[in-house]
Amino acid sequence: EKIHKELHAVLSQQSVLALCRFLCQAGSGHGSNGEGDCFHMAAEILVALAASQAHLEMVRAELMRVLASLVTDIEAALAKCEATTAEPSTMETRFLRVVRTLAEVFKEASKSQTEKDLNVAGFLEEARVETLWTALDQTLERLDDTEVNATPAQRLLSQGFVPSAVRAEGSSRLSAATSATLASNVQAIPPKPLLNRLLPLMEAFFVLHNGNIEAEQDRKDKDEKKKNKAERDGTAAAAAGVASATPSNRASPLPKREVFAEVAEASVVERSRFGQFCKKHRRPLNALVKQTPGLLAKSFEPLLRHMPQCLDFDNKRGYFRSQLRSRRLESRYETIRLRVRRGEIFMDSYHQLKKEKRTGEEMRAKIQVQFQGEEGIDAGGVGKEWYSALAKEIFNPNYALFVQAGGKACTYHPNPMSYVNRDHLQFFQFIGRVIGKAIHDGHNVEAFFTRGFYKHMLGRKVIPADLEAFDPEYFSNLKWMLDHDITDIVELTFSAESDELGQQKIVDLKPGGRDMKVTNENKHEYIQLMSEHKMTNSVRQQIEHFLKGLHEIVPAELLSLFDDKELELLISGLPDIDIEDLKANTEYHSYTPQSEQVQWFWKVLSEFTQEQRAWFLQFATGTSRVPVEGFKGLVGMRGPQKFSIHRAFGGDRLPSAHTCFNQLDLPDYPSEEVLREKLVQAVSEGHEGFGFA
């Protein structure tokens, strides 16, 4: 404070104006020292001076004058720029520097003045900043197609496919064009020169439009809705004894289209200038993040915090992994050594990893696994096998923890009757830890859940449309109710009945629900409440314990970056094993792609069923799942490690594998028939279990 007072006393008007002019002069200011530090210091001094009313007026007037001049010059320059031949310019960088300083000046001044007195919006309007954003919009639209959908996972999501649907139907149900797109090895195109030139302007936009005010309004609106709902529920409970036809018992009918709608009403953030900019220019924004991931931790942070749905999966996953790595570096716990019996893998792992034995912090340490009675030494491959084998046991019906959903044998939801297992809630917390640990370690596990359960992991509201994948038949019944007049046809109350071990159980969907009749006027509310009951309320304890274990390893705020489809890919990898992608990411040792044995190998592998391909992948890499980046993302004991084929000798030997290195030793067989026979035998016998050949 003393220094600030001395600054105000010593600095003359000429000195202050000189500082402003220095800040606004040409120069990149990107350096970590030298020029960049000088600009940063000048900005800090000007911000400190803003505490004085006299200096505030002076600094603000000079910076606004420069800002208006830059707006005019940049607008004119953008109109002449070509996307691929844009010349480098310092105007945009100077503009960003001035905007950042002005934002801090206004922030400092707000400590002693009201927002009305500051009139920030008026000053920006006078400088015609909004016209520059319009010019920026138009220029970004000229940037044709900035391709960033480089990985198979992102291509799958960008085409609107649900991963589990593709997995269930298989690649044979996809069109030839779609299959080719998913299998292609397209690489991301670097941002065009003009886009890099526009980056400082986009950063400046996020300084002035960061979504914070709109996000706060969304929070208030949400709190208000909760309060109103609680009041309505209280009124309904008080009126439970009144006939259901009375007005107080009727729900405000929702428009039919909203009941099973997939898309929620747009938030204040999404409708704002900030939200519209993010949605309109998501492709160039993603191209820049792909080029410079660090933007998400700095100037593009508002995009990450308030509009993550505009970020591509690959960019979100990259940020997610970097955050987990930084947390891992903070942990200094010793390696966890597990010794488990393959036949008792669930209980052995549970007793060694439950919360009483290991804290969430300890669980972030490396795990080394030894299967009792097997010779494998865990350098990465045995650990992957442990994740794979444990994931299967999680859904073992003997534990009664999960039920199959939608009539499919591979999609699961918590079992409402899991309480038949005395320790079921502790098991759910343990399973949450296992899934969290797999996400944390970057291991894909064969654990597929309903859309509703993924949404619970993300802290998002389950909607009636999610019921279709959970219980298609019941969903159809509700849909029929919605489409028809149910007067004198359906006799229901706002309650749910269930048969639990031979006993009839009735649960009210709302206070006094068993005494409220479902009518044509309130059926919309009934459908909403019944959907919530089936997918949430009937298994609330199970969900809460699962989430408790999950969030001990992976923070909820990091998971919330993803949507339900992206989370499935993050946990389980790609749903289809693409041989062409594997082939494009394979290295050869003492073989070449043209070698006879290699040609035969790829032909035989391409003729495998999806199950055989999964067996082969497990045999060669230790897991049957494909990383979200495709096969270029395979991990070995030394980090990223591509699949490799090594020449081995002895035509009578079976192929062997080193899962820690994603390595296949392929003997130089004399014919395709021999290779097929030996490979099928090796894969069938060796896809599970570890030993030395």
N, C-alpha and C positions, 0 to 999 in steps of 0.2 A: 504493500500500500504506500509506503514511504517513497519507493522508487517511482510509482505511478505519479505521485504528487510532484516529485522533482522533474519528471518528464514534462508534465503540464506547464510547469513554471519556466523551464529552460527552453523548450522547443518553440521557435517562432513560427509564424504562419508560413514563411518561405520554406522552413525546414520540413514542416508537415507536408506541404505541397510537393516538395522534392521527393519525400518518401513515397507519396502516391504515384508520382511519375516514374520513379524507379521500379515500383511494383508492376506498373503497367507496360514497361518497356519490353522489347523483343527478347526472346530467350526461352529455352524449353523449360528450365526449372525442374527437370526430372532427376537431376543428380542427387546423390545422397550427401554430397558435400559441395564446397565451392559455390557455384552459381545458385544451385537449388537451395542451399542453406541460407544464402543472402536474401533470396526472395521470401523464404519462410520467416526469417527474422524481421524483415520489413513489415510483413503482414501482422506479426505478433505485436509489434510496436504500435501499428495503427489501431489494432483492436484494443490495446490497453488505453490508447488515447481517447477512445470512444466513451470512456467513463466521464470525461469532461464535456459539458454541453457545448462549449465553444468549439472545441476540437471535433466533437461529433459532427456538428453542422459542416465544418470545413472538410473533414474526411469524406463524409457522405456525399457532399456536393461534387467533390472532385472525382471520386470513384464512379458516381452515377453519370457524370459527364463522359468519362472514358468508356463506361459501359454502353451508353447510347451510341457513341461513335463506333465502337467495335460491332455492335448489332448491325448497323448500317453497312459496314464494310464486309462483314461475314455473309450477310444476306446477299449482297451483290456477287461475292465470290462463289457462293454455292450455286447460284443460277447458271454459272459458266462451267462448273466442274463436270468432268466425265468420270464415270465409276471406276474405270480401269487405268486412267491416266492422271488422276488428281495429283497436283504438285504439292509437296510438303508446305505447310504454312504454320507460322507461330501465332496467328490471330486467335485461333481456337484455344490454344493453351493460355494465352494472356486473358482471354475471356473467362476461362475456368478459374484462373488465379484471382481475378477481380471478384467474381461471384462468390468464391469461398471466403474471401476477406470480408465482403459486404455482409454475408450471412453471419459471420462471427461478430462484426461490428453491431449489427441489429440485435444480436443475442445479448451482447454486453450492454447495449443501451436499454434493452427491455427490463433490466434490473431496476432502473430508476424511472422509466416511462411506461405508460400504458400502450397497448397494441394500437389503439386508435390514434394516439399522439404520434407514434412512430410512422404510421401510414406506409408500411412496407409495400403493400399491393399498389398503392398510388405511385410510388417512386418507380416500381418495376414497369408499371403501365406507361409512365412518362418516357421511360427508356426504350419502349417498344420491344420488351423481351418476349412477350407473347407472340409477336409476329415472327421472331426468330425461331420459336418452337414450331410454328406452322411451316416455315421454310425447312426446318430440320425434318419434319414429318414428310414433306414432299420429296426431299432429297433421299431419304431412306427408302422411300417407295420406288425410287429409280434403280435401286441396287438389285434388281432382278431376284435371283434365287441364290441365297447364301447357304450352301449345302453343309449341314453339320450332322446329319443322321448317318454316322459312319459305322456304328456297331449294329450287329443283328438285333440286340435288345431294343435299341432306339428305333430301328426300322419297324420292328413288331409293334411298338407302342404308337409310333407316329401314324400307322395305318389303322389304328382304332381296334386292334385285336385284344381280346382278353387272353392272357397267357394260358390259363387253365382250359379255355375253350379250344385253343389250338392243340393243346396237349391231348385233350380228350378225343377230339375228332381225328387228329393225325394229319400229317402233311398231305395225304391223298385227297383230302376234302378241300384243299386250297386250290385256287386257280393257278394255272401255269405261270402267269405274270407275277402273281403274289409270291409264289414259291421262289421264282427267280430273284425277286427283289430281296427277300429275306436271306437268300443264299449268296447274294452278290458280295463282292469284297470292296465296295465303294469306300474311298478314303475321303476324309473331310477336305474341302477346298479352303485354302487360307483366305481370310477376309480380303476384300479388294482394297486398293490404296485409299479410295475415298472413304471407306468405312473406318479405316484407322485414323484418317484425318478428322472424322466426325466424333471420334471417341471422347475428346475433351468436352464437346458440346453435350453429349449424352451424360457425361459425369456431372456437368453443370446443371443439367435438367434435374438429376436426382438430388442435388444440393437444395434446389428450390422447391422440388416436389418429391418429398420422401415418404409420403403416405402416413405419417405419424398421426396427424390430426384426424384423418379419415378412419384409421384403425381404432383410435380412441372412441370415435363416434359409434363404430361397429360394436365395440365392447359395451358401451352404454345401452345401445339398442338391444343387445343380447340379454343384458341384466334386466332390462325393462320387460322383455318378453317372458323371462323366467318368473318375474314378480307377478305379472298378469296371469300366467298359467297357474301359479300357486293360488292366487285369489279365486280363479275360476274353479279349480279343484275343490277349494274350501266351500264355495257356493254349492257345487254339485253334491258334496257330502252332506251339507245341511238340508238339501232338498231331496235326499235319497228316498224318503218315504212318500214323496209326491208322485203322482202318476207320470209316466215317462212322456206323455203327450204335452205336459205343461211347458211353457216357453223356457223356464229356468233349466229344464232338463235337456234341452236341445242344444246340440253343438252347432256352432256357426259352420254351415256347409262349406267345404273347400271345393273349388272348381274341379271337375272330374280329372282334367288333365294333370293337376298338381299331385294327386294321390300317388300315382306310380311314376312320377317324374324322376328322371335321373339327375337333372340339373337343379340345384337350389337357386333361390332368388339371388340376384347379384348383390354383393355387399356394397357398402359405401365406398370402400377402397377400390373395388372393381369398376364402379361407375365414375370414379374421379378422373381428373386429367392424368394423374400418375398411373392409375390402373389401365386406362385406355391406351396410353403410350406403351406400356409393357406388353399388352396383348397385341397391339397393332404391329409392333416391331420386335416380336420375340425371336425371329430368325436372325437378324443382325446382332441382337443382344447376345444370343447363344453363340454365335460365331466368334464374338469378341471374348466371351468367357472361355470358350474352347481354346482360344489362342493365349489368353492370359488368365488362368484360373484365380489368381490372387485378387482380381477385381471384386469377387464376391465377398471378400473380407474387408474391402475398402469402399470404393465409390459406388459399387453396385450392390452394396449391402441392403439398401431398401428393397430391391428386387427380390433378394433372398428372403427377407423377413416378412414382407407383406404380399408378394405375388409369386411364390415358389412354383405355382402351377404354370407359369410362363417359361420356366427353365426346363430344358431337355433333361431326360433321365441321366444321360452320361455326365452332364455337368453337375447335377445334384449329387450323383454318386461319387464323383471326384471330390467335391467339397466334403461330403459325408466321410469318406475314407481319410481325408487329411485331418479332419477334426478328431476322428478316432485314434489316428496315429499320435497326435499331440497328447491326447489323454493317456495313451499307452506309455509314452515316454515319461509321464509323470509318475507312473506306477513303478515301484522297485521291489516287486515281490518275486520270490523264487519260483522256479518251474513247478507246476502241479504234476505229480507223477501218479497216474492211475494204473491199477492192476485189476483187471476185470475178467470174469468168465463170460465167454461169448453167449452161453445159454442163459446167463443171469445178468446181462449187460445193463438192463434198466435199474434193477435194485442195487447192484454193485456200484454203479455210477451215482445213483441217488444218495447212498450212504456216504460216499466220499466227497460229494459236491454240494450237499444240502446246506442251507443257510447257517445252521449251527456249526458247520465245519469250516465254511469258507465265506468271507465277506464278499460283497459285490466287487470291491477293489481287487481283492485277491483273485477273483475269477477272471480278471483281465490279463493275468499272467499266462505264459505259454503252457500248454498241456502236452505231456508225453504219456502215451498209452502203451501198456503191455497186455496182450491177451494171454491169459493163463494157459499154459500148455502149448503155446505157439512160439516159433523161433524168431518172428519178425522183430527187428529193432526199429523203433519209431524215429525216423528222420523226416517225418512228414506224411508218409503214405499210410502208416498204421493209424495215425490220428484221423485222416480222412475216412478210413474204413470205420473207425469208431463212431464218427458223426453219422455215417450212412446206416450202420447197424442199429444205433440207438434211435434214430428217427423212425425206423420201422416199428420198434417196440413201443414207442409212444402211443401208437394207434392199436396196439394189441387189445382185442376185445376183452381179454381176461382182466384187464385193469379197469374197464368200463369208464374210461376218461373221455373218450370221444365217440361220436356216432357218425356214420356215413351220411352225407348230405346229398340231396338231389338224386338219389338212386345211383350215385357213382361211387365206385370202390376206391377212389383216390382223393376225394375231397371231404374234409371233416369239419365238425363243429362240436364244441363242448357238449357233453352229455348231461341233460338236466338231472338224471338219476345217478350221477357219478358218486353221490353220497353213499351208495352201497359199499364203496371202498372207503374204509375208515379214514385213511390218510389222503383222500383225494385232493384236498385243498393244498396240502404240502407238495403233492405230486405236481399240481398245476404250477405252483411257484417254481419248482425245479425245472419243469418243461420250459417255462418262460426264460429261465436262466440258460438252458441249453440252446434255445433258438437265439437268444441274445448273444451268447458266446459264439455261435456259428456266424452270425452277422458280423460281430466284432472281428473275428479272425478271417473273414472273407471266404468261408467255406459254404458251399451250397448244399442244402440238405433236402431230401425227398419228403417234404412236409407241406402238404397243400391244404389250405383252409378255405372256408366260405368267404364270399365278399364281405359279409357282415363282420366276421371275426377279424379280417384284415383291417376293417374300418375301426374296430375297437382298439386295435394295436396303435392306430394313428390318432385316437382320441376324437374320431368324427362320428357324427350321428348316423345311425342305420336308418334307411328309408324303406318303405314297402316294396320298392322295386328289387331290393336285395333278397327278398323272400323267394323270388323265382328260382334262384340257384340253390337255396336251402331246402325248399319243399315245393316243387313244381305243381303238384296236384292241389295242394292247399292254396297256392297262389292263384291257380285257375279258378277255384271256387270264389275267392275274394274278388277276382276280376269280373266274374259273372255278376256278383252282387253289385258291383260298381256300375255295370252296363245295363242293369235291369231294375225295374221298380219292384222292390221286395215286399211291398205292402201285402199283408195276409198270405205271404208265401214263406218267408223265413221267420222262425221264432227263435230269436237269440237275445241274450242279455250281455251287458258289458262285463263278461266274466269268461274265464277259460277253464275248461274241465280237462282233467288228465287221469289216467289210470296208473297208479304207482304201486306196483307189487300187489295188485288186486284191490286196492283201496281207491275210491273215487275222491279226487281232490278238486276243490273249486277255488280259483284265485280271482279276485276282483281286478279288472283292468283299470279302474278308477274308484275312488271312494264310493261305496254303496253300489258298485257296478252290477252285482247280481240281481238287484231290484230295478235296474234300468233296462228297458226294452230297446233293442236296436231297431230304428225306423229308417224309412227312406231318407229322412232329413239328416239323421246323425250317423248314417252308415260310414261316411268318410272318416269320422273320428274313430269309429270302431275298428276300421281297417288299419289305421295308423297305430292305434294302441295294441291291437292283436299282433301286428308285425313286431312292435317293440317287445312285447311279451315273449314271443317265440324266439327271437334272435338275441335279446338282451336280458330282460328281467328274470326269465326262468333260469338263466345261468350266470347271474350277476356275480355271485361269489367266486365261481370258477374263473370268470374273466378278470376280476380284480386281483386274484392271486397270481394268475398268469402274467398280468401286466406288471405286478410288483417285481416278479423275478426278471422279466424282460428289461425293465427300466433300471434295474440294479447294474446292468451291463451296458445298455445302450440308452442314453438320455432321451426322454420323450420328445424334447424340442428338436433333436436331430432327426428322429424318425418322422416327425410331422412334416418334413419337407416333401415326402413322397405321397402319391395317391395309392389306392388299394392295388391297382394293377402293377405299379412299379415296386411296391413292397413284396408282392409275390415273386417278381423277378429277382429282387435283392436276396430273398431267402432261398429260393429254389432254383435259380438259374433259368436258362432257356428251356422251353418245353419240348423241343425237338432236337435230335442229334443230326446236324447237317454235315454229311461226309465231305462235301465240297469245301466247307469252311475249315474242317480239320486238315484236309489235304493242302489247302492254301497256307496253313500255319504249321507245317511239318518240316523238320530238318533231317538230313540224311548223313549217315556216317558209313563209309565204305560201300555205299549204294548211291545211285543217282535217281532222279525221278523217271529216267528212261530205262532203268534196270528191269529185266523181265519179272523178277520176283516182286518188285515194287508195283509194277503194272498189274500183276495178278492179285496182289494184296488189296489194292483199291477196288478192283472189280468185285472180289469176293465180299469185301466189307460193304460195298454199296448194295449188295443183294441181301444183306442181313435184315431181319425185322427190327423194329424199334427196340424190342426187348433184348435181342441179341446185341444190338449196338450199345445198349446200356450196359450189358454184361461186359462187352469188350472194353468200354470206357472205364468201367470199374476195375477190370483186370489190368489195364495199362496205366491208369492214373490214380486209382484208389477211390474214385467216386464216379457215380453214373450221371452226375449233373454237369451241365455245360455252364461255364462262367457267364455272367451277364454281358461281358465284352465279346463273347464268342470265344473260339479256341485260342485266339491270340492272348487271352487273359489267363491261360493255365498257370498255376503256381506250383513250384517245386520247393525243395528244401532250401534253395538259395534265393527264393523270391520268384519273379516271373520266369517261367521255363517252358518253352514250347515242347510239343510232342515230338519225339525223335525216333527214327527207325535205324537200328544198328545191324550191320551184317554179322550173322553168327554162322558157324560152320557145323556140319553134321546134319545131313538130310533126313536122319531118322529121329532127330530131337524135336520136342515141342517148342513153339515160341515161348520165350520167358519175358518177364517185365520187371522193371525197377520203378515202382510207383513214386518213390521219393524224387525221381528225376523225370517222370513222365516218359520213360524210355521203353521201347519194345525191341527186344533182340530177336530178329527174324532170320532163321537159317536159310541158306541158299538152296531152296527146294528145287527139284528137277522139273516139276510141272505144276500147273495151276491146280490140278486135282489133288495132288499131295498137299499143297499149301492149304487148300480149302479144308481138307480132312484134319490136318494138324491144328489149324487155327480154331476151327469149331471145337475140337476136343479140348484145347488149352483154355478157351474162353468158358466153355461149359463147366469144366472141372476147377478152374482157377480163379473165377470171378469173385470168390469169397474165401477168406482165410489167408494166412501168411506163413511161408516156410522157405527154406533154402533149397534150390534145385540141386 
